[in-house]
Each structure stands twice: as C-alpha cells, then as structure tokens.
Amino acid sequence: MQNNEFLLINNIIYQIYSISDFNSMRAAVLGLLRLLVPNTAASILVADCRGEEKLLCDPVCVPQEFFGAETSYFSLEEKDYTRWMMLSGSCMLVRDTDLMPEEQRIKTELYQKWYAPWGVHYSLQLSIVYEGRFLGVLSLYRSKEEGDFTDNEMFFLKGLSDHLNLRFGRHFASQEEEKFPQQKLSSLSREHQLTRRESEVLARVLQGLDNGQIAQEMCISVFTVKKYLQNLYQKMEVSGRWELFRLK
C-alpha cells in the first residue's frame, strides 16, 4: 500500500467517526472514497425503517446529480440481482461481474432499465450490517470505458467496512433511543421484573453502546455484560438487542 493510500484511508475512517451529522458523513466518505477508488458515481442508501416492502431509502449520492438515478432505482429494487445480499444478515462486498456471465447480466431487467440509461456498466456493492441487522448499502459505479473494479480496490473498501458498520449501528441505535423516554424504560423494568443492574444494562443498550462500552461504564467484564443481556432477552422474550427497540 502506498503512503498516500494509507493516509487517505485513515482520513476516511476519521470522517466516519468525527462528522456528527449522518448525511454529511455519508457525503464526505463518498467524496474521499472517489479519490481512493475512482468511480463514475457512488451512493449510500439506508435500510428502510418505515415498515414498507422496500429495503432501501434516503440516498446520498456523489455526484449529487446521481440522486435521480437512485430514486428511479426504487421501482426496480425487486429486480436487483444483488438484493439477496441485503437479506443475508452479513456484511458482504460484491462485484456484480462476479455474480453472473457478462452476456447474461446485460440482459437483466435491472441492467436494461437502470444501468444502461444512466450510463453505468459496472458496480461494487457493500452491504452495511451491524449485529446481524441490515442497515444500508454503499454502491460504486463505473462506465464500461472506465473498466471493472479491481481486487485491490475491493480490498480498500473491505478495510472500511467494520467502521461503516459500527457508525451505522450507533446511528440507528441513537434514533431508536429517542423513542424510549426514561418513563418507558422504568415501565419496562417493572413489567419484566428486571434487577437494578439489568435495568442499567438495558439503558446503555438503548443508548447504542456496544458490550465493551457497557462493560467499561459499569466497571464489569464483557462476559458479565453478556450474562445480563441473556437474562434481559429471556425476561423480555426477545432474541436480540435490536428487538428491544421495537417493544411498545
């Protein structure tokens, strides 16, 4: 890795954590990423949390003119041959030319009605997942003249995936936390007969803290945090921390 590439990756990681506004962070990352992995256009979409059938919404694009392309994509989302990766529950990096032969790919409805009209031919998709929950997708596009994405460029993007997963996880957790006032937290603790320490763990989960951060704040081990979480899940009849945010 060249020194300038290392510095650029380090800068992107810094922006992921330091820019407080979520949309501004997405735009900054895409702009810097363009210097590391050249592309015709790029976007970051988030998981659609409105309970509708669509998986994605709220695109941030570079250049901004590509917003129209991503908006038109929603009518073809179900035809997307990479849609399976959004449903897998795992963070995945996929180059679409690795999925099917070229002659087959250019005949797909997605390519004919979306790729070709918007002047793109190649794509690289990174699904953003935190603790098994799909939270969004980062997409890079190139024209046919620019050529396909290389293994080395995929390596760069893969190196950023853990940081994007964590930032997205914290963002979604903070949004969900706003739906849980202190009064509701106290009500849940009484309803499910939580101990004081279990209630303290629950409060920190709803603040978007991970197990290590909870352990540090409460001066206990990560193992103890996991034991408290197991008790919480059992008492509240949920299978994981994300379900806690959905409790009415």
HELIX and SHEET records of a PDB file:
HELIX    1   1 ASN A    3  SER A   18  1                                  16    
HELIX    2   2 PHE A   22  LEU A   36  1                                  15    
HELIX    3   3 GLN A   64  PHE A   66  5                                   3    
HELIX    4   4 PHE A   67  TYR A   73  1                                   7    
HELIX    5   5 PHE A   74  LYS A   79  5                                   6    
HELIX    6   6 ARG A   83  MET A   86  1                                   4    
HELIX    7   7 ASP A   96  ASP A   98  5                                   3    
HELIX    8   8 GLU A  102  ARG A  105  1                                   4    
HELIX    9   9 GLU A  109  LEU A  110  1                                   2    
HELIX   10  10 TYR A  111  TYR A  115  3                                   5    
HELIX   11  11 ASP A  151  GLU A  177  1                                  27    
HELIX   12  12 GLN A  182  GLU A  191  1                                  10    
HELIX   13  13 ARG A  196  LEU A  206  1                                  11    
HELIX   14  14 ASN A  211  MET A  218  1                                   8    
HELIX   15  15 VAL A  222  MET A  236  1                                  15    
HELIX   16  16 ARG A  241  PHE A  245  1                                   5    
SHEET    1   A 5 LEU A  56  VAL A  62  0                                        
SHEET    2   A 5 ALA A  41  ALA A  47 -1                                        
SHEET    3   A 5 ARG A 133  ARG A 142 -1                                        
SHEET    4   A 5 TYR A 122  TYR A 130 -1                                        
SHEET    5   A 5 LEU A  93  ARG A  95 -1                                        
END                                                                             
